[in-house]
Amino acid sequence: MKTYTLIWFLVLGIGFQLIPHRIIQAQGYDSLYLNNINACVNASGILFFNFERGEAGFEVPKFSGKHTIFNSTLWIGGVDQSSNLHLAAARYGQGPVIGPAFTKFDFWTGPVMDSSAYSTVQDSVWNYIWNIKKTEIEYHKTHWNDAGYQPIHDILTWPGNGNVSLGQSAQLAPYFDRSNDGIYQPMDGDYPLIKGDQSLFFIFNDDRNFHAETEGARMRVEIHGMLYAFDIPGDSAFRNTIFLNYKIFNRSENNYTNSYIGIFTDLDIGYANDDYIGCDVERSMFYGYNGTAVDGSGQPGAYGENPPVQSVSFIGGPLKDADGIDNPRYDGYGNQLCNESVNGINFGDSIIDNERLGMSKFVYCNNSNAGVPNYMTDPLYAPDYYKFLQGIWKDDTQMIYGGNGHLSAGGYGPACSFMFPGESDTLNWGTGCVLPNGDINWTEITAGNNPSDRRGVGSTGPFTFQAGTAQELDLAFIFARDYGKQSNAVSMDKLRTFSDEVSQSFISNILPNGGSFSGLNRKTGHQQLPLKLFPNPASDLVHLQFDRIMNEPVNLRIYNETGLLLRTETHNPGGQSITLNIAGLPSGLYLILLETKAQSVTKKVSVIR
C-alpha cells in the first residue's frame, strides 16, 4: 500500500508534495460502500484516491485496510477540423515538470459554462457529490405529495437543470420529469434517475482553465459521472463489483476525429511493489495481479496468501461511427468476425448504428525511476498521452508483440494493440488478425519481468465526436479472490467467471435477481438518438441534424415550457436532416421530442422574436 503524510508522500519513487489548502474539500469527496468494496470518488473526477486520509481509496474487503487501486482517472483526446490535437487527462496533478501533487489540473468541478462565468463561487457550488440510494428515491416517489414532506438534501438539490444565464446547459443530471416541463421540481413529484441500488453523481469539465497537467488544448467537454453498485445478496460477482458510467458531452463547436477515451489506473494489489499487469482482449478488460504467491511480507496493507486480482473492465464504450447498417458479429457460417465485434457490444442485434466499441488498446507505462527506456515512461505532454491512447510509444514507434512491446525490449512483432494479453486474443485481432511472430502466450512472466509497481491505460476508439453530441463509457471494477489453492491462476479464473456474468447482465439489462440493470426509468426504454439542433436561439427555422441517414419514420412533438403539447408531426427524412418551421411560435423556451422505433432524444430550443 502506498502512503504519505499530510506534507509528503511517495508514489513509484517520486516525491509528491501535498499542499493542504489545495486538497479537495470534504463536500467534494464521498465513498460508496454498499457491497464488499469501499470506493471513494472526488468531484473533480479523481477516482479511488482518499484525500481525507492521503492513501489509496479502493478498499476491499471494505474497512479491511487493504486496497487494490491507488488512483484511476480519465483521458480523452481528438483532432479538430484544422488537424490540431485537443486533449484532457489526469494522473497525479503534477504537470509535465514533476512537482507538488494535485496542484496542476486538466479537469475542474462543474459543467461547461461561459468563460466569464467561471469563478471560485461556481467552483464551490459544484464541488459536491450527490449520494442517493434507490430506497430513498422510492420513498420520495410515494410521499412527495404528503403534507409536511421534505425531501432529503441530495434529492432536493439534484442538479437536473443548469443556469442558462451562465451558459450552462438547461438539462444536466438525469431525472424523471412528472409534468414533462423540462424543469426538475422534486416537490412536483420529479425524482433523480440513478443506476444501481446506490449511486454517487458528480459533474466535471476540462474548460475551466489552462490544462496544467498535460498542457493540451481544451476540448470543452463536460463529464457526468455516476459511480454505483448493486445490493444482490448471495451473488459473489455483484458483491465484488462497482460500476462507473461516464456521459461525456462535446460542448465545443469542433467535430473531433480519431477520438479516444482512456482510463489510466494505478493498480496496487495490497503491497504495491510485487505486482504484474495484463489484459484480456475478448473480455475487454485489463487487470493487476500479484507477481508472487504471497502478497508482501507482512505489511499491514498486504493480502498475504491467496492474493486477489483486480480488473478495469470496459463493458460499453462509445458508439462506433455510423455507417447506416447493423454491423454483424458473425460471418455467414456463424464464425466470429475478426474486428471490433470481438469485444464490442450490440453487433448483429438488428438495430442500425447502435454498436458500441470495447477496449481497443492497452499499454502499460512506468515511473521514470523504474530503470526502463524513456519511450515507456509516464507521459508528460499532451502528444505523449495521445500516443499511449493509440498504443504508440513516446518514441513514435508502434507497440509490437512480445517482450516489453518494443524491438529493443524483446518484442518480436508484429505491431499490436494489446500488451500482455496472455492467450485471450484467440482470433489475433490485436495483431491485425495474423499470428504473432513468436510465442502467442505473452505475459509479464514470459517477458521475464520482475514484479514491481504497475500502472496502465486501456483505451477505446477511434470514433468521431461531433459537436453538440454525447458519448458514454461504462466500466466495471471487478475484484476476485479465491482461497482454495496457493495459485494466482485460481483467482484469475474466478475473475473471468465474474466478468462473464457482469458483462452478460449489462448487455441483457437483466440482473441476477431479475431486476433491470440500467435502472433508468425512461418511458420508452429507447437508446439515445444522436442529434444536433441549430440555430439555438432561433426565430423561423430550426435544423435537426442526425448523425446518419434516417430511413425510418421520426415522430416529433413540440411542448412549451409548461409541458403543454403544441404540435405533433411524423417525418420520413430519407436523409440526415429535418427542417422545422417555428415561425408561428411566440418567444419562449420549447422542448422538441423525437422518437424512432428504437431511439429517442429531447432537445430544448429558445425562440426569440
N, C-alpha and C positions, 0 to 999 in steps of 0.2 A: 504494500500500500504506500502510495506517495503521500507525504505530509509536509506541512510548512507551519511556521509560526505566523503571527499577525504581521511580522515585518519581512521575513524571508521564507521562501520555500523552494525546493529543488524539483525539477521535472526533467528526467532523462539527462541529468548532469548539467542543466542550465540553471543558473541562479536567477530566480524571479523575485523582484522586489515588489511587495504589495503595498499600495498606498491606501490606508484605511478609509479616507473620505471618498475614495473612488469606488469602493465596494458598492454593489447594487443594494439598495436599501431593503429592509425586511419585507415591505409590501410587494416588492418585485421578485420575491422568491417564495416558492412553495413546494410541497412534496406530495407525491401520490403513493400511498401505501395500502391500497385496497386488498392486494393479494400477498404473495410471498416476497414482493420486491418493494423496496423503498427508494423511489426515484425522484430526484429534485429537478426543478427547471427554473431558469431565470427569465424574466420578462423580455430581456434583450435577445433571447434565442440561444443562450449558452446552456447546454443540457448537461445534467448529471455532475456538475461541479458544485459543491456545497460551500457557498460564500460565507455562511454563518460560522462554519467550523473549519474552513480552509482545507478541505480534503475532498476525495472522490465522493460522488453523490449518487452512485447506483449500487445500493446496498442489498445484498441477497445472500442468505435469508434476511428479511428486514430486521433491523435492530440487533444484528449479529456483530457489527463492526467489520464485516468483510465485504469487499467490493469487487466488481468485475469491469467497470468502466470508470475512467477518470474524467473524461471530457468528451463531448460529441457536439459537432457544430455543422452548420450548413455552408456549402459552397455553391455558387451559381454564376455562370458566365455565358456570354453570347456575343455575336458580332453584328454591328448595326449596318445600315444601308451604305455607309461610307467605309466599310471594312475596318472599323475601329472596334477594338475589344472593350467590352464592358464586363466588370466582374466585381462580385462582393463575396467575401469569405471571412471566416473567423477560425482562429485556433486558440491562442492564449492571450490575445490582445497586446502583443509586444511590438508589432510592426516589423518592417524589414530589417531595421537595425535593432538587434535584440536589446530590449530594455525592460523597464518595470512591467509586470504582468497586468493585464486587464486595464490598461490605460489608453490603448490605441484601438479604435473600433472601425469596422465597416457597417455595423448594424446598430440601430438605436430603437428604443421602445416607441410604440405608437404607429398609426397609419401614415401613409404619404399625405402631405398637405402642401399648400402654397409655401414657397421658400420663406416668405416673410412671416409665416405663421408659426414656424418652429421656435420654441422658446423653452426656458427652464420650467415654466409653468406647465406647458404641454408635456414635457418630459416627466414631470411628477404625476400628472394625470394618468399617463399611460404606463407608468412604471408599476404595473399591477397584474396579478394573475387571478382570474376568476376560477374558483374551485367549487364545483357543483356536483352533487350526487343525483342519480336518477330518481331515488326515492324523494328527494326534496322537490324535484320538478313535478312528480306525481301528486304530492301533497298540494303544491301550488295549483295544479290543474283542477283539483277537487274543491279547494277552499278560496280561490281568488275573489269570489263574489260574496263571501261571508262578511257580515258586519264586523268591523273592527280588525279584519285580517290585515297583516303586514307581511309582505314577502321578506325572505332572508336577504341580506345585503347583496349577495352576488347575483341573485335573480333580479332584484330591484335595479341594480346598476349595470346589468348585462349590456355590453356595447353594441346593441343592434344597429344603431344609427350613428353616423359621423356628423360632425359640424360642417355643413357645406359652405358656410361663410368663411371657413378657414381653408377651404379647398379639399376637405376630407370627403371620401365617398359617402353618399347618403346611406348606403347599406353596408354594414360591416359584419358583425358576428351573426351567425345563422339563428333564426328564431321562427316559431310558429306565429303567424300573423292572423289572429282570430277574425279581425274585421277586414283584413286584406287592404289596409290603408297605407301600408308601407312604413308605418311608424311603430317601433317597439314600445308597447304600453302594457306592462305586466298587470296593472290594475284593471285592464280591459280583457284579461284572460290570455294575453300573449305570454309565451314562455321560451326559454332558450332551447335550442336543438343541440344536444350533445351526443357524443358517441360513448359507448360503454356504460358501466354502472357508476363510474366516477370519472370526471374529466377536468383537466386544467387547461384553460384557454388564455392565450396571450397574442398580442399583435406587435410586430416589429418591422422595420424598414431599413433600406440602405441609402435613403435620400437625404437624411438629416444633415450630413456634413461630409467633409473630405474623408475619403477612405484611408485612414491612417494605418490599418492592419496590412493592406495589400498595395495601397496607392493605385488601385484600379479605378477606372471611370465608373461613375454611378450608373446603375441600371434603372433606378426609380421603381424598384419592386417593393411590394407590401406583402408581408407573410403573416398568415393567420395560422397559428399553431394550436393543435389540440392533442394533448397527451392524455391517454385514457387506458382504463383497464376494466376487466370483467370479473365479477364475483360468481364463479361457477364451481361450487363445492364438488370435490371428487374428480375434477378434471385437471390432471397434472400439467398439461400443456398450457392451458389458460392461466393456471395458478402461477406459472413461472414466466409469463409474458406480459409486457406492456406494449402499447401501440402509440404511434405518432402519426397524425395527419397534418401535412403542410399544404395549405392552399395558397398559391403564390400568384399575385396579381401583377401584371405588367401595366403600371400606371403611366408609363412614358409614351412618347409618340414614335418610338422605334420598334421596328419589326426585327427581332433578333434571330439570326440564323445560326446554325451549328451550335445550338444552346445545349448546355449540360447542367444537371443538378448533381451535386455530390454530397456525401455525408462523411466527414472526417471524424474518426473515432480513435481515441487513445485508450486501447484495451489493456487493462491491468487485471489479470486473473489472481486476485489476492496479492501475494508478493509480486511486485512488478517486474523483477529482473530475471525471471526464468520462463518467459513465455515464448510461444510461437504464434504465427498468424497464418491464415489460409482462407480459401473461399470455396463455395460450392456453386458452380456455374448454373446448373439446371434448377437448383433451389433458390437462385437469385439472392445469395447471402454471402457475407464474409464473417469471419469469426476469429476469436482468440482462444488459445488452449495452452495448457501447461506443457513446457518442454521436458519436464521430468516427471517421474511417477509420484513424487511428493512435492507439493507446493510450498516453497520457502523452507525455513529451518527453525520453525517455532515462533516466528514473528506474530504479534497479536492479530494482524490482518490476514495472515496466510491461511489457506484452506487445509494444508497438510495432506493427508492421504485422500485418495479418490477425488482429485481436483475437478472442478466443473469446466464446462465450455460455454462461451457466451457469443451469441450471434447478433449481427445487424442485418436484418432481412428486408429486402425490397419486395413487398407484396403487391404493390401497384405503383408504377411510375407514370411519367407524363404521357399524354396522348401521342401516338405515332402520327406523323404528318399525314393529313387527309389525302386519300387518293381515289375516293369515290367507290371503293369496293370493300367487301368484308374479306379481309386478308385471311387465308386459311392457315390452319396448323398442320394439316396432313396433306400428302400428295394423293393422287388417285388410287393408290394401293394401300392407303392407311398408314403410311410411314411418316414419322415426324420430319418436318422440313428443317433444314439447317439455316435458320435465320432468326430474327428477333422473337419468333414464336417459341423458341426453345425455353425461354423463361419469362416471356411476356404473358399478358392475360387478355381475354376477350377475343382471341383469334378464332375464327371459324364458328362464331356464335350466331350468325345470320343477321347481325346488326352492322351497318356500314359505318366505318370510321370511328369505332369506339375502342380500337385496340390500344392497350397501354404497354409501354416498354417496361422491361425488367432491368436488373443491374447489367450494364453493358461494358463496364471497365472495373478492374480492381488493381490497385497498386499499393505497395507499402512504401513509406518514407521514413527516414531515420534522422535522429538527432545529429547535429553537426559534430558532436563529441563522440559519436559511436564508432569512429575509425573506418567509415565507409567512404567510397568516392563521392565527390561533390555532387555528381548528377543525381544521386538518390537521397541526398539530404533534404531536409524540410524546405518547402517553397518559401521564397522571400517576397518577390514582387508578383503582381497580377499575372504576367505571362507564365511564370512558373506554376502557379495554381492551375491555370487553364491547360497547361501541358499535362499535368497529373490527371486532370479530369478526362483527358483523351488517351491516357495510357502512354504518354510520351515523357521520356526523361528530361531533366533540365538541360542536357547537352544536345537536345533536339533529335535524339535517336529514339526510334520506336522500341518499346519493350519487346523482348524476344523470349521464347520459351526456354526454360531450363536455368539451372544455376541461380543467380540472383537477377535474372531478367535482362542481362546486358552481355555483349560479346566479350567484354573484358572481365566478366564475373561468372564465367562458366556457362553462359547461355549458348544453346546450340540451335535455336530457331525452330520454326520460322517466327515472324512477327506475331505477337499475340495480344490479347485484350485482358487476360486474367492471370494474375500472379498466384502461384501456389494453389492450383485448382485440384491437386490430387488426381483422381480418376473420375471427377464429376462431370467432365465435358465429353460425354460419350460420342457425340457427333462431331467433335472438334470444331465447334462453332467459333470458339475464341481464336483459332488459328486459320480462319478463312475456310473451314470445312476440309482441311487437309491434315494428314497425320503429322505430329511433331517429328523433328529430325533425330530424336533420341528417345529416352525413356518417357512414356506417357505419364507415369505417376510422378508428378512434380510437386514437392513439398519443401518446407524448410529443412526437413530431415534429409531428403535426397540431395538438397543443395549443400549439405554439410555445415549448416549454420549452428552456432552456439545459441542456446536460448538467451533471450535478453528482453528488454523493454520494447514493446511493439505498438505501432500505430499505423493506420492505413486509411485510404479513402476509396469508397465504392461510388461509382457514378452511373448516371443513366442519361442517354441521349444517343445521337444528336436529335434535336427537334427544333421546329420553328416556333418562336414565342412571339406571337403577334401583339401589337399594341392594343390595349383595351381588353385583353383576354386573361384567363387564369389557367394555371396548370396545377395538378395535385400530385403529391408524393405521399404514399402510405408505407410506413415502416413497422416492423415488429422487432422488438428486442427480446430474444428468447434465451433463457438460462436453462441449462440441463446438467444434472449431476447424478451419476449412478454409483452406488456404494457396493455393488455386487462383486466387482473384481478390481484388482490393483492394475487398472489399464485405462489410459485415456481414451482408447478406442470405444470402450463401452459407453462413456458419456457422450462421445461423438455420435454413436448410433442412436442414443436417446434424443439428441438434438435433431437429427434428421427426422425421427418419428414425430417430434413436437412440431417441427417446421411443416411437415406434410399436413398435419391436422389443422394448424393455424391458417395456412395458405388456402386449403380447401374450404374452410369456413368463410374466409374473406371472399373468395370467388363466388361461392354459392349463396352468400348472405344468410347462412343458417348457422347459428351457434350450436354447440353440443347439447344444450338444453332446449333446443328448438326455437329459441328467440331469434330476432333479427340482428345480424352483426352490425349493420350500418347505424341503427338506432335513430336515424333521421326520419322524422315522421312527415315526409313530403306527401302531399295529397296524391300525386301521380306515381311516385316512385321512379320518375324519369331521371335519366342522366342529364348532366349539364349540356346545353346546346351552345357551342361556341358562337358568339355573335358580337359584331362591332356596330354601334349605333352612332351616327353623326349626321349633321352637326348637333351639338348639345351645349348651350340652349339652341332652340330652333324657332322658326316663325311660320313657315309654309310647308316645307317638305322635310321629312326625316328619312335617311337611307339606312337600311338594315343590311349589313354585310355579313354573310355566312363564310365559314372557312372552307366550304366545299360546295359543289353544285347540288342544289336541292331538287331531287326528282321525286318528291313526295309532297302531299298536301301539308301546308303550315297553317294552323289555326291561330288567329291573332285576336286579342282582346285589349281594349284600352279602358283603364279605370282612372277616375280623378283621385285627388289626394284624400278624399273622404271614403274611398272604396266603392263608389258608385260606378257600375258598368255603363260605359258610354257607347261602345261600338264593338261589334263582333264581325270578323271577316275571315274568309278562307282564301289562301293564296296557293297557287301552283307555280312557283317561280320558274322552274326549268333552268335556272341559273344560280348565281351566288348572291343575289341581292333582291330586296323588295324596297320600293319607294312608297312611302306612306304620306298621303296628303293630310296635313293637320291644320289647314288654313281656317277651318271653322271652329277651332278650339280657342277659348279665351286664354289669356295669360294665366299661368299656374303650373303646378307640378303634376305629372301624369305617370302612371305605370303602364307599360306595354308588356303583355304576357304572350309568348309564342310557344306553341306546342306542336311536336310531331308525334308519331306513334311511339317513339322510344325516348325522346329528349324534350326538354323544356328549358326556358330561361325567362327571367323577368328583368326588364330594363326600366330605369327611371329617366324621364326626359323633362326638361324645363321649357315651357313655351313662353316666349316673350314677344309682345306686340309693340 
